[in-house]
Amino acid sequence: MTRPAPNSATHAPPPAESVGPLERGLAVLRALAAPGADDRTRHSDLVRSTGLARSTVDRVVSTLERLGLARGDGREVALAPRVLELSGAYLAACGIPAALGPAAERLADEFDESVSVAVPDADGAGARFALQTTRRRTMSLALRIGDLLPAERCAPGALFAAGWDAAGWAAWRARREAAAPAADFTALPTPARPQDPGSFEERAARAASDGWAGDDQLVEPGLVAVAVPVRDAAGRTVCAMSVVSHTSRHTLDSLRDAVLPRLRAVRGELEAALAAPRPTPGTTAGEAGASPVAAPDSAADPSSAAKRELGPGFLQSLARGLAVLAALGADRGNGMTLTEVAGATGLARATARRSLLTLEHLGYVGYAAADRRRFRLLPRVLELGCARLSGLGLAEIAQPHLAALAGLVHESASLAVLDGSDIHYVARVPTVRIMSVNITVGTRFPAYATSMGRVLLAGLAPGSRPVLPDALPALTRHTVTSRAALGRIIERAAADEHALVDQELEEGLRSIAVPVRDGSGRVVAAVNVAEHAGHGTPEEMRAALLPALHETARLIEADLRAASSIAGRG
């Protein structure tokens, strides 16, 4: 029998070997990721929400910024997309999205309903979502990966509670009587309907006997769900798969009749997929090696260089602890030993051990079921910004980097994607001048006459490029109008990793662009800088702007990889 473990972060004192800077750093990350927190948080607000001294908050924030997990200006700070690599480590290690994602997508298509997978939260508080396959319609599911629901207000919670013993129920009642703040739960849109604690016990007992559980508008009015447990070889409920609908489409009874037979039929397939051996981790996003705070196979502690450079403003113990957390993403179901963690991070065994004990105390790391010498990540890792940032799109990811680029080169910076034979501006940071380029988000131009268009066309295989006429329209007297000549220019752009267009779109306008690639190496966007042709020669433009453009593309690509470590698993 299982039971919800007590919340070690609040119910037990820290171990004697606890790493204080790691505890304080995680407290700041939690505050930045908390439901209701502003997109940008003042340092003074972090002082109030964490109870830490201002000097401590400043050092934590400085360290998080150096690690690429946050960005700020000295007064305000926000989480950066690369913090998602911590959640990606958990998702890679637990294997649930990779194993169950294809079946969830197939079932969502079959039912034309949203399908989700939730895992029991580490302290028994509820169900945390690890996979979402959403069907978009006017009334659609808005839960995000990482969101947490109370056990008593969702179908997966009843399935998890079905395995609790008497001590587990006692822990749940104690938490309920302590009136845990609703802010602990990231997905509570409405107050709970009055509910006798006994009714949850009855639903859990019924779930244990029936092998499924329902949610009849417990989360919010109009939402109904049916869930089945997915168990491991020992019979423990590892996660629960739910089909979610709206009362405009189904009652709970009609949803049960429509989906439960099929869910039961595929449960064996789901459990086999979850139990199947998993490949050794590589360097894909979210796996060990991709994180800015982990350095697998490193012979030395990578935080040492930052400490030497920044001195007391860099909390090396925090960086090391986060490296340990990220390195556990290499676990493939059996946990990792202390020796393996130390080897993956380049840390001494004693240093890695202290970080592991601290993370275990805080509920982010647990012991493998079969061997307490092996450590594994727990679902609570998903509270570190996953729900807040997992919905970021390309434009939102790129915007801060474009702002930094525009501030550095003092020219407008833009990001565009290919849409047929046109480019479509999706993000832009203009500069303020008496004479400026009048382009806004949503603007479209023909790809053949623009630097971003040529970079985007160069990213396609020759057979996949849009078919253009033999003679292209001349937009200025400089426009390349021969399809054959354009083809040679595009091939050169592919080889050079950039394209420069000199007054071909408009007289007096010159621009230079570089590609932006996703985690698989596919060109998904282009970033450019445009200036007046009178500012210098094309060669001078390349020398002045190309290094900054490539660095901006690299930073956007790192954030895209981090985001794909979450979104790409669903």
C-alpha positions, -999 to +999 in steps of 0.1 A: +000+000+000+011+035-007+007+067+013+012+104+007+046+113+022+046+143+045+057+175+030+093+175+040+097+211+032+074+221+060+071+191+084+107+183+092+138+203+099+165+202+072+192+176+076+225+187+092+243+185+058+217+205+040+230+230+014+216+264+025+222+283-008+204+255-027+174+257-004+173+295-008+177+293-045+149+269-049+127+291-027+133+320-051+125+298-081+093+287-065+083+323-058+090+333-094+069+304-106+041+308-082+005+311-094-005+347-096+031+360-097+037+388-122+057+380-153+084+402-138+089+403-101+107+430-081+135+419-058+118+435-029+087+414-036+109+383-035+122+394-001+087+395+012+075+362-003+106+342+006+115+358+039+151+360+027+174+390+031+177+414+002+214+407-002+206+369-004+179+375-030+203+396-051+229+369-050+204+341-058+190+361-087+225+369-100+234+332-100+202+322-117+208+348-144+243+335-149+230+300-153+205+312-179+174+303-157+163+339-151+167+373-167+165+407-150+178+443-148+188+445-111+154+455-099+130+430-115+135+395-126+116+369-146+120+332-152+138+324-185+127+295-208+158+275-200+145+269-165+122+244-183+152+221-187+148+212-150+112+200-156+124+184-188+149+164-168+120+149-147+099+142-178+128+124-194+136+104-163+101+093-155+095+082-191+058+089-190+054+114-218+077+095-242+060+061-234+024+072-233+024+103-256+018+083-289-012+064-274-026+096-258-024+114-292-041+084-309-069+082-283-075+120-285-080+116-322-102+086-317-124+103-291-121+138-304-115+148-267-085+160-247-064+133-231-041+139-201-018+119-179-013+128-142+011+115-116+007+115-078+023+145-062+052+137-039+035+147-007+001+132-016-015+166-020-030+158-054-023+150-090+003+168-111-001+167-149+028+153-169+012+150-204-015+169-222-030+162-256-055+189-261-083+193-287-088+230-295-123+242-295-142+272-280-146+253-247-112+234-244-090+221-216-066+248-203-046+226-179-009+228-184+020+204-179+031+209-143-003+220-130-014+206-097-049+197-086-061+186-051-066+148-050-102+153-039-111+175-069-100+153-098-105+118-111-068+108-110-067+118-073-093+091-064-073+065-082-041+075-064-060+076-030-073+041-037-038+028-029-034+047+004-033+029+037-046+042+071-015+063+076-018+078+041-054+088+048-043+103+081-017+124+063-043+136+038-067+146+065-040+164+084-032+184+053-069+192+047-074+203+083-043+225+081-062+243+053-033+243+028-035+275+008-052+273-026-021+289-040-004+256-036-025+243-064-018+259-098-050+249-115-080+259-093-101+283-113-131+282-089-137+276-052-144+240-042-180+230-037-187+220-001-176+184+002-177+160+031-143+144+035-161+111+036-173+115+000-137+115-012-130+083+007-161+068-009-150+078-043-115+063-037-130+031-025-153+029-055-123+036-078-104+008-062-132-017-068-143-004-103-108+002-117-117+038-129-127+071-115-149+100-127-148+138-122-183+153-125-175+190-124-153+188-093-126+211-108-150+236-123-186+237-136-189+221-171-158+198-169-162+160-168-135+134-169-130+096-168-096+082-157-080+048-155-049+038-136-016+028-153+003+004-131+039-009-129+050-045-127+044-045-089+008-033-093+015+002-081-004+030-098+023+051-115+000+075-132-036+079-145-048+086-180-079+108-183-102+117-211-117+152-204-148+167-220-174+194-214-211+190-204-221+206-237-208+173-252-211+147-225-225+139-191-202+118-169-223+087-177-222+092-215-184+100-214-179+068-194-199+048-219-180+063-248-144+060-236-141+035-207-142+003-227-114+016-250-093+029-221-095-005-205-087-023-237-055-003-242-043-002-206-021-033-211-005-015-240+001+016-219+017-005-191+039-024-215+051+009-230+059+023-196+078-009-186+098-012-219+135-006-217+144+030-226+173+042-247+204+056-231+201+094-229+218+114-255+220+151-259+184+160-268+166+188-251+157+180-215+181+151-213+214+152-194+238+173-215+213+199-227+209+218-194+229+250-187+234+238-151+245+202-158+277+190-174+275+152-178+308+134-185+327+165-173+360+159-155+357+191-135+330+211-117+318+236-144+306+261-118+342+268-107+349+291-137+318+312-129+328+314-093+363+326-102+348+352-125+320+366-103+333+359-069+309+362-039+280+373-062+278+337-076+264+310-053+284+280-064+265+256-040+233+266-057+247+260-092+261+226-081+227+216-066+208+225-097+234+206-117+227+175-096+190+179-102+194+182-139+219+153-141+192+130-127+174+134-160+197+107-173+179+081-151+161+056-172+139+040-146+163+024-120+175+056-104+211+068-103+238+060-076+257+087-059+288+077-079+269+081-112+256+115-101+290+127-091+305+115-124+278+132-144+283+165-128+320+165-122+315+170-085+331+153-055+310+125-040+306+144-008+294+175-026+269+156-047+257+138-016+249+170+002+230+183-027+210+150-030+201+151+007+189+187+004+168+179-027+154+148-010+144+169+020+127+195-002+107+168-021+124+170-055+144+138-052+134+104-038+148+069-035+143+042-061+116+017-049+139-013-051+172+003-039+176+032-015+211+037-027+197+050-060+181+084-064+153+096-088+135+128-096+100+134-082+071+152-098+075+183-076+103+194-100+075+205-123+066+233-099+098+251-109+083+271-137+068+244-159+032+254-158+041+291-161+064+288-191+054+256-210+029+276-232+055+300-245+055+304-283+083+313-307+076+350-307+075+352-269+107+333-266+125+355-292+113+389-281+137+395-252+166+384-273+155+407-302+153+436-276+189+429-265+201+427-301+184+460-310+199+476-279+233+464-288+234+474-325+210+503-323+190+491-353+156+474-356+156+436-351+130+412-364+120+375-365+100+359-393+088+325-404+081+312-439+045+310-450+043+296-485+064+319-507+062+348-482+078+357-450+056+366-420+069+388-393+061+373-359+083+394-336+100+428-339+118+454-318+120+487-337+143+516-331+132+552-328+146+573-356+134+603-377+137+579-407+128+543-397+117+511-414+079+509-411+073+472-404+050+456-378+043+422-366+020+405-392+037+422-421+043+399-451+069+403-479+079+380-508+106+357-495+128+359-527+136+396-521+144+395-484+173+384-463+151+364-439+133+348-468+165+336-485+177+322-452+144+304-447+143+291-483+179+279-478+168+258-448+145+238-470+155+209-492+156+220-529+125+198-537+106+213-508+110+250-517+080+268-531+079+269-569+087+304-582+082+318-617+111+319-641+110+357-641+104+372-607+088+407-603+113+435-599+105+454-567+135+478-573+162+482-599+184+460-577+160+430-573+173+396-585+146+385-610+161+353-624+149+321-607+182+304-617+203+333-602+181+333-571+187+295-567+225+301-566+221+329-541+200+306-518+226+278-520+252+303-511+231+315-481+228+278-470+266+275-471+273+309-455+247+306-427+235+341-435+220+362-463+224+399-471+200+418-493+210+452-506+181+474-517+162+445-535+130+450-515+131+488-513+155+514-524+178+525-496+171+495-473+197+468-466+192+438-443+212+408-431+197+376-416+207+343-400+187+311-395+172+299-362+170+262-357+150+239-334+164+210-314+164+187-345+184+212-365+155+223-387+154+259-397+122+273-381+127+310-383+151+338-392+163+368-374+175+400-391+187+435-387+178+462-412+195+496-418+198+523-443+221+515-472+240+547-466+254+536-433+283+517-449+292+490-474+277+454-473+311+441-461+311+466-432+275+455-424+286+418-422+316+426-400+295+448-376+263+428-373+269+391-382+285+381-349+257+396-328+231+380-351+246+346-347+248+350-310+211+361-308+201+331-329+221+308-306+203+321-275+169+318-291+178+282-301+188+273-266+154+286-253+136+267-280+153+235-270+143+241-234+107+247-244+107+216-266+118+195-236+083+201-223+061+206-253+078+180-274+070+153-250+032+156-254 
